Amino acid sequence: MNTTKTRNFYIFLLYILFISGEFCFSQENTRRLNDDSPLHFNQWELLIYRPENSGTMNNIRCWLKLEDESGNDVTYTKCKATYYYANNVVKDKKAETMQFGSIFHRSAPRQVFEYQKSYFLEGGMVMYLLLKPGKYKISVFTPENQQMLSKIENKNEWTSNIFEYDTENPAKVLFVRPTANENGFYNGGWNIDFKAPEYYKFTKPKITN
């Protein structure tokens, strides 16, 4: 087991899961980390974190799909997304300047990236969403033509479960991981949950039937 990776993973999860009222967001202003003004969790912010996966699965992308209550695709009309890498954060609140607000008050990404076209995740990426108020169905998928690195027999579109999300009853973080069969082999699918996945050297996949 890679103890350094394991330790860093759990440190990162602790920052995610146990902060309270430490979030802020600003599209127009830059807040410095040594600013002692009060920070509050914005209920329209959401992190979607995909921890690292083993092998080539880590580089296979999954794309976000956001639907409204009627089933309309609102991925690019009801939210704004940026992303950063979970292993590239700064924990010294006086060391960096945050743009687009912070992910954490005392742990912020050194660099936040703009998506050029579509909203996707690879292993180790964190998607930062700013949602318009409402109820949504959140899922991820990998099209057939984006599975080139995979040796998985399932060549259909890989899809996830649907996570129903309400900005009036927000979660701070959702976790994405691949699914696997009962023998632990990836079987072409994704799982979204508000619970952090088990972690060894890499994220343990979701076992499905």
Backbone as a printed PyTorch tensor [residue, N CA C, xyz], in Angstrom:
tensor([[[  0.8470,  -1.2010,   0.0000],
         [  0.0000,   0.0000,   0.0000],
         [  0.8800,   1.2470,   0.0000]],

        [[  0.5410,   2.2040,  -0.7850],
         [  1.2760,   3.4620,  -0.8150],
         [  0.7730,   4.3350,   0.3220]],

        [[  1.5160,   4.3430,   1.4370],
         [  1.0240,   5.0380,   2.6400],
         [  0.9420,   6.5320,   2.4400]],

        [[  1.8400,   7.0930,   1.6290],
         [  1.8030,   8.5450,   1.3970],
         [  0.5430,   8.9350,   0.6640]],

        [[  0.1940,   8.1640,  -0.3920],
         [ -1.0300,   8.4550,  -1.1350],
         [ -2.2600,   8.2810,  -0.2570]],

        [[ -2.2390,   7.2310,   0.5500],
         [ -3.3790,   6.9800,   1.4260],
         [ -3.5640,   8.1190,   2.4130]],

        [[ -2.4490,   8.5490,   3.0380],
         [ -2.5320,   9.6470,   4.0010],
         [ -3.0460,  10.9230,   3.3440]],

        [[ -2.4990,  11.2520,   2.1620],
         [ -2.9160,  12.4720,   1.4720],
         [ -4.3850,  12.4230,   1.0810]],

        [[ -4.8410,  11.2210,   0.6870],
         [ -6.2500,  11.0760,   0.3150],
         [ -7.1460,  11.3900,   1.5000]],

        [[ -6.8330,  10.8360,   2.6690],
         [ -7.6940,  11.0460,   3.8270],
         [ -7.5960,  12.4660,   4.3610]],

        [[ -6.4230,  13.0920,   4.2330],
         [ -6.3140,  14.5060,   4.5960],
         [ -7.2470,  15.3270,   3.7320]],

        [[ -7.2580,  15.0170,   2.4240],
         [ -8.1270,  15.7470,   1.5100],
         [ -9.5920,  15.5370,   1.8620]],

        [[ -9.9700,  14.2820,   2.1890],
         [-11.3550,  14.0130,   2.5540],
         [-11.7510,  14.7410,   3.8270]],

        [[-10.8350,  14.8230,   4.7740],
         [-11.1540,  15.5370,   6.0090],
         [-11.4520,  16.9970,   5.7340]],

        [[-10.6970,  17.6100,   4.8220],
         [-10.9790,  18.9970,   4.4630],
         [-12.3530,  19.1270,   3.8360]],

        [[-12.7380,  18.1290,   3.0300],
         [-14.0290,  18.1840,   2.3700],
         [-15.1640,  17.9550,   3.3520]],

        [[-15.0540,  16.8990,   4.1430],
         [-16.1990,  16.4060,   4.8930],
         [-16.4380,  17.1150,   6.2120]],

        [[-15.4250,  17.7420,   6.7940],
         [-15.5890,  18.2710,   8.1280],
         [-15.5110,  19.7880,   8.2190]],

        [[-15.4090,  20.4630,   7.0770],
         [-15.4850,  21.9180,   7.1270],
         [-16.9350,  22.3210,   7.3290]],

        [[-17.1480,  23.4270,   7.9490],
         [-18.5110,  23.9330,   8.1520],
         [-18.4990,  25.4380,   7.9860]],

        [[-19.2760,  25.9000,   7.0390],
         [-19.3540,  27.3290,   6.7840],
         [-18.0630,  27.9220,   6.2840]],

        [[-17.2600,  27.1370,   5.5620],
         [-15.9560,  27.6290,   5.1550],
         [-15.8820,  27.9120,   3.6540]],

        [[-17.0180,  27.8540,   2.9640],
         [-17.0080,  28.0410,   1.5250],
         [-17.3310,  29.4910,   1.1440]],

        [[-16.7970,  29.9300,   0.0340],
         [-17.2140,  31.2130,  -0.5340],
         [-17.0840,  31.1210,  -2.0350]],

        [[-17.7730,  32.0000,  -2.7450],
         [-17.6860,  31.9910,  -4.1970],
         [-17.8460,  33.4040,  -4.7220]],

        [[-17.0130,  33.7800,  -5.6810],
         [-17.1160,  35.0870,  -6.3060],
         [-16.5680,  34.9870,  -7.7120]],

        [[-17.3850,  35.2490,  -8.7120],
         [-16.9270,  35.1790, -10.0910],
         [-16.1880,  36.4450, -10.5020]],

        [[-16.3790,  37.5110,  -9.7970],
         [-15.8340,  38.7870, -10.2190],
         [-14.6620,  39.2390,  -9.3570]],

        [[-14.6020,  38.8010,  -8.1360],
         [-13.5900,  39.2960,  -7.2210],
         [-12.6030,  38.2120,  -6.8440]],

        [[-11.4150,  38.6200,  -6.5010],
         [-10.3900,  37.7290,  -6.0000],
         [-10.2540,  37.9560,  -4.5130]],

        [[-10.3700,  36.8630,  -3.7280],
         [-10.2480,  36.9510,  -2.2740],
         [ -8.9090,  36.3760,  -1.8630]],

        [[ -8.1730,  37.0900,  -1.0440],
         [ -6.9010,  36.5820,  -0.5590],
         [ -7.1210,  35.6830,   0.6440]],

        [[ -6.2660,  34.6970,   0.7320],
         [ -6.4450,  33.7040,   1.7820],
         [ -6.1850,  34.2400,   3.1790]],

        [[ -5.5370,  35.3940,   3.2920],
         [ -5.3300,  35.9680,   4.6090],
         [ -6.4180,  36.9780,   4.9600]],

        [[ -7.4910,  36.9920,   4.1690],
         [ -8.6530,  37.8210,   4.4630],
         [ -9.4400,  37.1580,   5.5890]],

        [[ -9.6100,  37.8520,   6.7000],
         [-10.2690,  37.2730,   7.8670],
         [-11.7630,  37.5610,   7.9090]],

        [[-12.3330,  38.0860,   6.8210],
         [-13.7670,  38.3530,   6.8080],
         [-14.5340,  37.0360,   6.8510]],

        [[-15.7650,  37.0360,   7.3780],
         [-16.5260,  35.7850,   7.5280],
         [-16.7660,  35.1070,   6.1940]],

        [[-16.7130,  33.7860,   6.1900],
         [-16.9750,  32.9830,   5.0020],
         [-18.1380,  32.0610,   5.2910]],

        [[-19.0000,  31.8690,   4.3110],
         [-20.1880,  31.0590,   4.5100],
         [-20.3590,  30.1030,   3.3420]],

        [[-20.8960,  28.9460,   3.6300],
         [-21.1730,  27.9610,   2.5970],
         [-22.3100,  28.4560,   1.7120]],

        [[-22.0730,  28.4740,   0.4290],
         [-23.0780,  28.8750,  -0.5460],
         [-23.8240,  27.6140,  -0.9670]],

        [[-25.1190,  27.5660,  -0.7260],
         [-25.8760,  26.3430,  -0.9790],
         [-25.9700,  25.9840,  -2.4470]],

        [[-25.5630,  26.8800,  -3.3310],
         [-25.6120,  26.5760,  -4.7670],
         [-24.2690,  26.0810,  -5.2880]],

        [[-23.2890,  25.9280,  -4.4040],
         [-22.0040,  25.3750,  -4.7880],
         [-21.9920,  23.8650,  -4.5690]],

        [[-21.3210,  23.1770,  -5.4440],
         [-21.2100,  21.7310,  -5.3120],
         [-19.8720,  21.2680,  -5.8690]],

        [[-19.1770,  20.4200,  -5.1280],
         [-17.9720,  19.7630,  -5.6160],
         [-18.3120,  18.3450,  -6.0390]],

        [[-17.8150,  17.9300,  -7.1880],
         [-17.9140,  16.5360,  -7.6130],
         [-16.4930,  16.0190,  -7.7590]],

        [[-16.1360,  15.1080,  -6.8930],
         [-14.7570,  14.6280,  -6.7970],
         [-14.6590,  13.2020,  -7.3050]],

        [[-13.7470,  12.9900,  -8.2450],
         [-13.4490,  11.6310,  -8.7250],
         [-12.0310,  11.2710,  -8.2940]],

        [[-11.8800,  10.5110,  -7.2060],
         [-10.5410,  10.0970,  -6.7740],
         [ -9.8510,   9.2440,  -7.8360]],

        [[ -8.5480,   9.0870,  -7.6900],
         [ -7.7680,   8.3390,  -8.6750],
         [ -8.2080,   6.8820,  -8.7410]],

        [[ -8.1530,   6.3280,  -9.9560],
         [ -8.4770,   4.9300, -10.2070],
         [ -7.2290,   4.2010, -10.6740]],

        [[ -7.2510,   2.8860, -10.6290],
         [ -6.0830,   2.1060, -11.0290],
         [ -6.0260,   1.9230, -12.5460]],

        [[ -4.8060,   1.7710, -13.0510],
         [ -4.6010,   1.4690, -14.4660],
         [ -5.0850,   2.5520, -15.4090]],

        [[ -5.4540,   2.1080, -16.6170],
         [ -5.8890,   3.0570, -17.6410],
         [ -7.2390,   3.6890, -17.3080]],

        [[ -7.9870,   3.0780, -16.3840],
         [ -9.2780,   3.6510, -16.0000],
         [ -9.1160,   5.0840, -15.5040]],

        [[ -7.9680,   5.3900, -14.9210],
         [ -7.7460,   6.7270, -14.3880],
         [ -7.8300,   7.7960, -15.4660]],

        [[ -7.4850,   7.4320, -16.7060],
         [ -7.4460,   8.4130, -17.8050],
         [ -8.7010,   8.4170, -18.6620]],

        [[ -9.6320,   7.5100, -18.3810],
         [-10.8750,   7.4830, -19.1430],
         [-11.8440,   8.4860, -18.5430]],

        [[-12.3220,   9.3850, -19.3600],
         [-13.1690,  10.4720, -18.8700],
         [-14.6290,  10.0440, -18.7130]],

        [[-15.2770,  10.6860, -17.7750],
         [-16.7380,  10.6080, -17.7030],
         [-17.2670,  12.0290, -17.7580]],

        [[-18.4060,  12.2040, -18.3920],
         [-18.9710,  13.5400, -18.6190],
         [-20.1980,  13.7750, -17.7450]],

        [[-20.3380,  14.9930, -17.3120],
         [-21.4720,  15.3760, -16.4740],
         [-22.7460,  15.5060, -17.3000]],

        [[-23.8510,  15.0180, -16.7320],
         [-25.1710,  15.2680, -17.2960],
         [-26.0630,  15.8030, -16.1850]],

        [[-26.6220,  16.9660, -16.4250],
         [-27.4920,  17.6260, -15.4470],
         [-28.8670,  17.7940, -16.0810]],

        [[-29.8860,  17.2390, -15.4240],
         [-31.2470,  17.3310, -15.9340],
         [-32.1360,  18.0360, -14.9210]],

        [[-33.1570,  18.7290, -15.4130],
         [-34.1330,  19.3160, -14.5090],
         [-35.1850,  18.2770, -14.1410]],

        [[-36.1950,  18.6780, -13.3870],
         [-37.2010,  17.7260, -12.9100],
         [-38.0000,  17.0940, -14.0410]],

        [[-38.0630,  17.7840, -15.1950],
         [-38.8130,  17.2660, -16.3420],
         [-37.9620,  16.3840, -17.2450]],

        [[-36.6990,  16.2110, -16.9090],
         [-35.8210,  15.3770, -17.7140],
         [-35.1110,  16.1150, -18.8320]],

        [[-35.1970,  17.4490, -18.8520],
         [-34.5020,  18.2380, -19.8690],
         [-33.0220,  18.3700, -19.5130]],

        [[-32.1750,  18.2520, -20.5180],
         [-30.7430,  18.3990, -20.3070],
         [-30.4100,  19.8800, -20.1100]],

        [[-29.9390,  20.2360, -18.9110],
         [-29.6410,  21.6400, -18.5830],
         [-28.1810,  21.7940, -18.1590]],

        [[-27.3270,  20.8590, -18.6240],
         [-25.9340,  20.8340, -18.1970],
         [-25.2300,  22.1610, -18.4230]],

        [[-25.5130,  22.7930, -19.5500],
         [-24.7660,  24.0060, -19.8890],
         [-25.6160,  25.2700, -19.8090]],

        [[-26.8050,  25.1420, -19.2490],
         [-27.6690,  26.3120, -19.1000],
         [-27.9880,  26.6380, -17.6430]],

        [[-27.8520,  25.6550, -16.7380],
         [-28.2180,  25.8740, -15.3390],
         [-27.0260,  25.8390, -14.3830]],

        [[-25.8290,  25.6820, -14.9350],
         [-24.6680,  25.6520, -14.0410],
         [-23.4300,  26.1840, -14.7470]],

        [[-22.4610,  26.5600, -13.9540],
         [-21.1390,  26.9790, -14.4110],
         [-20.1270,  26.0810, -13.7460]],

        [[-19.1780,  25.5260, -14.4980],
         [-18.2240,  24.5780, -13.9350],
         [-16.7850,  24.9920, -14.2080]],

        [[-15.9390,  24.8090, -13.2110],
         [-14.4930,  24.8850, -13.3550],
         [-13.9330,  23.6140, -12.7170]],

        [[-12.6320,  23.4180, -12.7910],
         [-12.0610,  22.2130, -12.1970],
         [-10.6440,  22.4670, -11.6990]],

        [[-10.2000,  21.5780, -10.8230],
         [ -8.8220,  21.5950, -10.3610],
         [ -8.4240,  20.1650, -10.0060]],

        [[ -7.1490,  19.9880,  -9.6940],
         [ -6.6360,  18.6610,  -9.3620],
         [ -6.4610,  18.5320,  -7.8500]],

        [[ -6.9580,  17.4230,  -7.3030],
         [ -6.9880,  17.2440,  -5.8540],
         [ -5.5930,  17.2110,  -5.2370]],

        [[ -4.5900,  16.8300,  -6.0150],
         [ -3.2300,  16.7630,  -5.4660],
         [ -2.4730,  18.0690,  -5.6410]],

        [[ -3.1740,  19.1250,  -6.0530],
         [ -2.5200,  20.4090,  -6.2820],
         [ -3.2450,  21.5120,  -5.5170]],

        [[ -3.2800,  21.3460,  -4.1920],
         [ -3.9230,  22.3440,  -3.3410],
         [ -2.8980,  22.9230,  -2.3870]],

        [[ -3.1670,  24.1200,  -1.9060],
         [ -2.2960,  24.7710,  -0.9480],
         [ -3.0340,  24.8620,   0.3760]],

        [[ -2.3450,  24.5540,   1.4620],
         [ -2.9760,  24.5480,   2.7760],
         [ -2.5610,  25.7410,   3.6330]],

        [[ -1.6290,  26.5630,   3.1220],
         [ -1.2200,  27.7580,   3.8530],
         [ -2.0900,  28.9130,   3.4090]],

        [[ -2.9470,  29.4170,   4.2810],
         [ -3.9330,  30.4090,   3.8630],
         [ -3.3120,  31.7510,   3.5250]],

        [[ -2.0240,  31.9480,   3.8290],
         [ -1.3740,  33.2070,   3.4940],
         [ -0.5150,  33.1010,   2.2400]],

        [[ -0.4830,  31.8990,   1.6470],
         [  0.4750,  31.6650,   0.5720],
         [ -0.0510,  31.9640,  -0.8120]],

        [[ -1.3700,  31.9190,  -0.9950],
         [ -1.9160,  31.9860,  -2.3310],
         [ -3.0710,  32.9690,  -2.4290]],

        [[ -3.4090,  33.3200,  -3.6440],
         [ -4.5930,  34.1180,  -3.9190],
         [ -5.6010,  33.2440,  -4.6350]],

        [[ -6.8490,  33.2880,  -4.2140],
         [ -7.8840,  32.4640,  -4.8150],
         [ -8.7240,  33.2820,  -5.7800]],

        [[ -8.9380,  32.7600,  -6.9590],
         [ -9.8540,  33.3720,  -7.9010],
         [-11.0380,  32.4330,  -8.0820]],

        [[-12.1880,  32.9640,  -8.4250],
         [-13.4280,  32.2000,  -8.4910],
         [-13.7750,  31.6600,  -7.1110]],

        [[-13.4160,  32.4300,  -6.1010],
         [-13.7220,  32.0170,  -4.7480],
         [-12.8540,  30.8530,  -4.3330]],

        [[-13.0980,  30.3180,  -3.1740],
         [-12.2770,  29.2200,  -2.6820],
         [-13.0600,  27.9320,  -2.7190]],

        [[-12.3380,  26.8490,  -2.7410],
         [-12.9520,  25.5700,  -2.4960],
         [-12.9600,  25.3450,  -0.9850]],

        [[-11.8730,  25.7080,  -0.3460],
         [-11.8030,  25.6420,   1.1020],
         [-11.1850,  26.9290,   1.6270]],

        [[-11.5020,  27.2650,   2.8690],
         [-10.9280,  28.4660,   3.4610],
         [ -9.4510,  28.2760,   3.7370]],

        [[ -9.0500,  27.1090,   4.2410],
         [ -7.6550,  26.8580,   4.5720],
         [ -7.0010,  25.8440,   3.6460]],

        [[ -7.6800,  25.4410,   2.6130],
         [ -7.1020,  24.5500,   1.6220],
         [ -7.7080,  24.9000,   0.2800]],

        [[ -6.9430,  25.5140,  -0.5820],
         [ -7.4680,  26.0050,  -1.8500],
         [ -6.6040,  25.5170,  -3.0020]],

        [[ -7.1910,  25.3500,  -4.1830],
         [ -6.3980,  24.9050,  -5.3370],
         [ -5.3930,  25.9560,  -5.7520]],

        [[ -4.1970,  25.4940,  -6.1180],
         [ -3.1900,  26.4370,  -6.6190],
         [ -3.6020,  27.0020,  -7.9700]],

        [[ -4.3400,  26.2020,  -8.7320],
         [ -4.7720,  26.6570, -10.0550],
         [ -6.1380,  26.0770, -10.3700]],

        [[ -7.0600,  26.9380, -10.7540],
         [ -8.4040,  26.5260, -11.1670],
         [ -8.5000,  26.7020, -12.6750]],

        [[ -9.0270,  25.6850, -13.3630],
         [ -9.0670,  25.6910, -14.8170],
         [-10.4950,  25.8750, -15.3190]],

        [[-10.6120,  26.5510, -16.4320],
         [-11.8900,  26.6890, -17.1230],
         [-12.0550,  25.5320, -18.0990]],

        [[-13.2420,  24.9430, -18.1490],
         [-13.5310,  23.9510, -19.1800],
         [-13.6410,  24.6650, -20.5250]],

        [[-13.0710,  24.0650, -21.5570],
         [-13.1020,  24.6770, -22.8770],
         [-14.4040,  24.3750, -23.6220]],

        [[-14.9060,  23.1550, -23.4830],
         [-16.1250,  22.7770, -24.2010],
         [-17.1160,  22.0580, -23.2930]],

        [[-16.7440,  20.8660, -22.8470],
         [-17.6750,  20.0430, -22.0810],
         [-17.1510,  19.8140, -20.6680]],

        [[-18.0520,  19.4090, -19.7690],
         [-17.7200,  19.2070, -18.3670],
         [-17.4170,  17.7190, -18.1260]],

        [[-16.1730,  17.3960, -17.8090],
         [-15.7640,  16.0050, -17.6530],
         [-14.8910,  15.8420, -16.4110]],

        [[-14.6860,  14.5950, -16.0320],
         [-13.7920,  14.2510, -14.9310],
         [-12.8720,  13.1150, -15.3300]],

        [[-11.6170,  13.2110, -14.9430],
         [-10.6750,  12.1030, -14.9700],
         [-10.3010,  11.8030, -13.5220]],

        [[ -9.5840,  10.6910, -13.3020],
         [ -9.1710,  10.3620, -11.9460],
         [ -8.3150,  11.4570, -11.3420]],

        [[ -8.6520,  11.8610, -10.1220],
         [ -7.8990,  12.9040,  -9.4370],
         [ -8.4210,  14.3150,  -9.6460]],

        [[ -9.4860,  14.4660, -10.4120],
         [-10.0430,  15.7970, -10.6830],
         [-11.2230,  16.1170,  -9.7670]],

        [[-11.3740,  17.3970,  -9.4970],
         [-12.5110,  17.9100,  -8.7330],
         [-13.2320,  18.9350,  -9.5970]],

        [[-14.5080,  18.7060,  -9.8280],
         [-15.3430,  19.6560, -10.5760],
         [-16.0400,  20.5720,  -9.5770]],

        [[-15.9940,  21.8590,  -9.8500],
         [-16.5890,  22.8590,  -8.9750],
         [-17.7780,  23.4860,  -9.7040]],

        [[-18.9800,  23.1960,  -9.2250],
         [-20.2000,  23.6530,  -9.8820],
         [-20.8500,  24.7980,  -9.1200]],

        [[-21.3270,  25.7650,  -9.8500],
         [-22.2050,  26.7910,  -9.3040],
         [-23.5500,  26.6140, -10.0050]],

        [[-24.5470,  26.1720,  -9.2430],
         [-25.8530,  25.8080,  -9.7970],
         [-26.8740,  26.9240,  -9.5880]],

        [[-27.7670,  27.0530, -10.5370],
         [-28.9260,  27.8990, -10.3110],
         [-29.8740,  27.1690,  -9.3540]],

        [[-30.5990,  27.8880,  -8.5110],
         [-31.4920,  27.2310,  -7.5510],
         [-32.4630,  26.2890,  -8.2420]],

        [[-32.6980,  25.1320,  -7.6390],
         [-33.6430,  24.1870,  -8.2130],
         [-33.3330,  22.7500,  -7.8250]],

        [[-34.1100,  21.8320,  -8.4040],
         [-33.9300,  20.4070,  -8.1940],
         [-33.3760,  19.7980,  -9.4780]],

        [[-32.3860,  18.9230,  -9.3260],
         [-31.6900,  18.3770, -10.4870],
         [-31.4930,  16.8660, -10.3620]],

        [[-31.2730,  16.2490, -11.5130],
         [-30.8540,  14.8560, -11.5870],
         [-29.4290,  14.8720, -12.1380]],

        [[-28.5040,  14.3820, -11.3410],
         [-27.0890,  14.4290, -11.7080],
         [-26.6020,  13.0160, -12.0510]],

        [[-25.9260,  12.8990, -13.1730],
         [-25.3310,  11.6250, -13.5720],
         [-24.0650,  11.8860, -14.3820]],

        [[-23.3060,  10.8300, -14.6310],
         [-22.1450,  10.9260, -15.5140],
         [-22.1960,   9.7710, -16.5080]],

        [[-21.4930,   9.9260, -17.6150],
         [-21.4990,   8.8950, -18.6600],
         [-20.2070,   8.9570, -19.4490]],

        [[-19.8830,   7.8520, -20.1000],
         [-18.7490,   7.7860, -21.0180],
         [-19.2430,   7.2070, -22.3320]],

        [[-19.2280,   7.9890, -23.4160],
         [-19.7020,   7.4850, -24.7180],
         [-18.8270,   6.3410, -25.2400]],

        [[-19.3850,   5.5810, -26.1600],
         [-18.6560,   4.4430, -26.7410],
         [-17.3390,   4.8810, -27.3650]],

        [[-17.3260,   6.0250, -28.0260],
         [-16.1200,   6.4570, -28.7460],
         [-15.0570,   7.0620, -27.8350]],

        [[-15.2970,   7.0660, -26.5170],
         [-14.3160,   7.5870, -25.5630],
         [-13.7580,   6.4830, -24.6550]],

        [[-13.9210,   5.2250, -25.0910],
         [-13.4740,   4.0890, -24.2860],
         [-12.2440,   3.4100, -24.8930]],

        [[-11.4840,   4.1500, -25.7120],
         [-10.3950,   3.5400, -26.4790],
         [ -9.3390,   2.8740, -25.6140]],

        [[ -9.0710,   3.4210, -24.4230],
         [ -8.0220,   2.8810, -23.5640],
         [ -8.4790,   1.6630, -22.7770]],

        [[ -9.7600,   1.3470, -22.8570],
         [-10.3230,   0.3020, -22.0130],
         [-10.3110,  -1.0660, -22.6810]],

        [[-10.0930,  -2.1120, -21.8630],
         [-10.2100,  -3.4890, -22.3210],
         [-11.5020,  -4.1260, -21.8090]],

        [[-12.3800,  -3.3070, -21.2490],
         [-13.6470,  -3.7950, -20.7130],
         [-14.5500,  -4.2450, -21.8530]],

        [[-15.2030,  -5.3680, -21.6730],
         [-16.0390,  -5.9290, -22.7370],
         [-17.2820,  -5.0970, -23.0140]],

        [[-17.7810,  -4.3910, -22.0160],
         [-18.9720,  -3.5650, -22.1970],
         [-18.6310,  -2.3560, -23.0590]],

        [[-19.0170,  -2.4000, -24.3150],
         [-18.7080,  -1.3140, -25.2410],
         [-19.9010,  -0.3880, -25.4570]],

        [[-20.9630,  -0.5940, -24.6950],
         [-22.0710,   0.3490, -24.7390],
         [-21.6830,   1.6150, -23.9820]],

        [[-22.5180,   2.6210, -24.0530],
         [-22.2490,   3.8230, -23.2720],
         [-22.2430,   3.4810, -21.7930]],

        [[-21.2120,   3.8980, -21.0900],
         [-21.1520,   3.6700, -19.6500],
         [-21.9420,   4.7680, -18.9510]],

        [[-22.8500,   4.3880, -18.1070],
         [-23.6840,   5.3650, -17.4150],
         [-23.6180,   5.1310, -15.9070]],

        [[-24.0450,   6.1130, -15.1730],
         [-24.0780,   6.0200, -13.7160],
         [-25.5150,   5.9540, -13.2350]],

        [[-25.6560,   5.7660, -11.9340],
         [-26.9530,   5.9800, -11.3100],
         [-27.3000,   7.4640, -11.3720]],

        [[-28.5430,   7.8030, -11.1090],
         [-28.9700,   9.2050, -11.0880],
         [-29.0610,   9.6750,  -9.6380]],

        [[-28.3710,  10.7510,  -9.3450],
         [-28.3990,  11.3230,  -8.0010],
         [-29.3230,  12.5430,  -8.0240]],

        [[-30.3970,  12.4860,  -7.2520],
         [-31.3430,  13.6000,  -7.1960],
         [-30.8400,  14.6410,  -6.2060]],

        [[-30.7420,  15.8640,  -6.6880],
         [-30.0930,  16.9250,  -5.9140],
         [-30.9870,  18.1520,  -5.8360]],

        [[-31.0880,  18.7240,  -4.6470],
         [-31.9100,  19.9060,  -4.4070],
         [-31.0330,  20.9720,  -3.7660]],

        [[-30.9360,  22.1370,  -4.3890],
         [-30.0980,  23.1980,  -3.8270],
         [-30.6310,  23.7050,  -2.4880]],

        [[-31.8890,  23.4090,  -2.1740],
         [-32.4380,  23.7870,  -0.8700],
         [-32.0280,  22.7980,   0.2180]],

        [[-31.5100,  21.6540,  -0.1800],
         [-31.0220,  20.6520,   0.7690],
         [-29.6780,  20.1480,   0.2520]],

        [[-28.6780,  21.0250,   0.2320],
         [-27.4550,  20.7450,  -0.5190],
         [-26.5070,  19.7750,   0.1710]],

        [[-25.7120,  19.1050,  -0.6510],
         [-24.5430,  18.3590,  -0.1910],
         [-23.3360,  19.1930,  -0.5880]],

        [[-22.2630,  19.0800,   0.1600],
         [-21.0740,  19.8470,  -0.2000],
         [-20.2560,  19.1340,  -1.2690]],

        [[-20.2880,  17.7870,  -1.2260],
         [-19.4540,  17.0010,  -2.1370],
         [-20.2000,  15.7600,  -2.5970]],

        [[-20.0600,  15.4300,  -3.8800],
         [-20.4640,  14.1360,  -4.4070],
         [-19.2110,  13.4270,  -4.9060]],

        [[-19.2090,  12.1040,  -4.8110],
         [-18.0550,  11.3130,  -5.2240],
         [-18.4240,  10.4370,  -6.4150]],

        [[-17.5290,  10.3660,  -7.3890],
         [-17.7180,   9.5330,  -8.5780],
         [-16.6470,   8.4440,  -8.5810]],

        [[-17.0660,   7.2100,  -8.8470],
         [-16.1190,   6.1070,  -8.9760],
         [-16.6530,   5.1110,  -9.9930]],

        [[-15.7610,   4.3110, -10.6110],
         [-16.2140,   3.2960, -11.5620],
         [-16.8540,   2.1170, -10.8410]],

        [[-17.6550,   1.3630, -11.5700],
         [-18.2580,   0.1570, -11.0110],
         [-17.4180,  -1.0630, -11.4100]],

        [[-17.6260,  -2.1580, -10.6650],
         [-16.8970,  -3.3950, -10.9390],
         [-17.8030,  -4.5830, -10.6510]],

        [[-17.4390,  -5.7450, -11.1900],
         [-18.2210,  -6.9550, -10.9060],
         [-17.7990,  -7.5400,  -9.5610]],

        [[-18.3920,  -8.6620,  -9.1840],
         [-18.1440,  -9.2390,  -7.8660],
         [-16.7070,  -9.7200,  -7.6940]],

        [[-15.9890,  -9.8720,  -8.8080],
         [-14.5850, -10.2730,  -8.7420],
         [-13.6390,  -9.0770,  -8.6920]],

        [[-14.2080,  -7.8680,  -8.7190],
         [-13.3980,  -6.6630,  -8.5980],
         [-12.8920,  -6.1030,  -9.9070]],

        [[-13.3740,  -6.6530, -11.0540],
         [-12.9430,  -6.1390, -12.3560],
         [-13.9140,  -5.0660, -12.8360]],

        [[-13.3650,  -3.9680, -13.3570],
         [-14.2150,  -2.9050, -13.8960],
         [-15.1610,  -3.4840, -14.9500]],

        [[-16.4310,  -3.0540, -14.8980],
         [-17.4100,  -3.6100, -15.8390],
         [-18.1090,  -2.5580, -16.6920]],

        [[-17.6070,  -1.3410, -16.6940],
         [-18.1710,  -0.3220, -17.5710],
         [-19.3920,   0.3540, -16.9920]],

        [[-19.1800,   1.2220, -16.0470],
         [-20.2620,   1.9570, -15.4110],
         [-19.7000,   2.8940, -14.3580]],

        [[-20.5610,   3.7450, -13.8060],
         [-20.1340,   4.7320, -12.8190],
         [-21.1180,   4.7780, -11.6690]],

        [[-20.6310,   5.2230, -10.5380],
         [-21.4820,   5.3920,  -9.3620],
         [-21.2710,   6.7830,  -8.7790]],

        [[-22.3790,   7.4450,  -8.4250],
         [-22.3260,   8.7540,  -7.7660],
         [-22.9630,   8.6120,  -6.3930]],

        [[-22.2870,   9.1550,  -5.3820],
         [-22.8150,   9.0530,  -4.0280],
         [-22.2840,  10.2190,  -3.2060]],

        [[-22.9960,  10.5450,  -2.1390],
         [-22.5130,  11.5820,  -1.2280],
         [-21.5490,  10.9920,  -0.2030]],

        [[-21.4550,   9.6590,  -0.1440],
         [-20.5460,   8.9940,   0.7750],
         [-19.1940,   8.7920,   0.0880]],

        [[-18.1330,   9.0560,   0.8210],
         [-16.7940,   8.8510,   0.2710],
         [-16.5370,   7.3680,   0.0580]],

        [[-15.9230,   6.9910,  -1.0610],
         [-15.6400,   5.5700,  -1.3200],
         [-14.5100,   5.0660,  -0.4410]],

        [[-14.4540,   3.7470,  -0.2830],
         [-13.3120,   3.1420,   0.4070],
         [-12.0670,   3.3800,  -0.4270]],

        [[-10.9400,   3.4660,   0.2530],
         [ -9.7030,   3.8040,  -0.4450],
         [ -8.5630,   2.9270,   0.0590]],

        [[ -7.8690,   2.3100,  -0.8930],
         [ -6.6520,   1.5890,  -0.5670],
         [ -5.5250,   2.3420,  -1.2770]],

        [[ -4.8380,   1.7230,  -2.2220],
         [ -3.8680,   2.4950,  -3.0000],
         [ -4.6050,   3.3960,  -3.9780]],

        [[ -5.7210,   2.8690,  -4.5060],
         [ -6.5950,   3.6480,  -5.3690],
         [ -8.0150,   3.5110,  -4.8310]],

        [[ -8.9310,   4.2620,  -5.3950],
         [-10.3110,   4.1820,  -4.9660],
         [-10.8830,   2.7970,  -5.2380]],

        [[-11.5460,   2.2280,  -4.2510],
         [-12.1920,   0.9380,  -4.4430],
         [-13.4370,   1.1440,  -5.2920]],

        [[-13.6140,   0.3580,  -6.3680],
         [-14.7980,   0.5540,  -7.2280],
         [-16.0780,   0.1280,  -6.5340]],

        [[-17.2030,   0.5650,  -7.0630],
         [-18.5140,   0.1550,  -6.5820],
         [-18.8280,  -1.2090,  -7.1730]],

        [[-19.0810,  -2.2170,  -6.3210],
         [-19.3950,  -3.5540,  -6.7880],
         [-20.8690,  -3.6210,  -7.1700]],

        [[-21.1510,  -4.0750,  -8.3900],
         [-22.5130,  -4.1900,  -8.8880],
         [-22.7670,  -5.6270,  -9.2940]],

        [[-24.0170,  -5.9670,  -9.4490],
         [-24.3870,  -7.3170,  -9.8790],
         [-24.2280,  -7.4640, -11.3800]]])
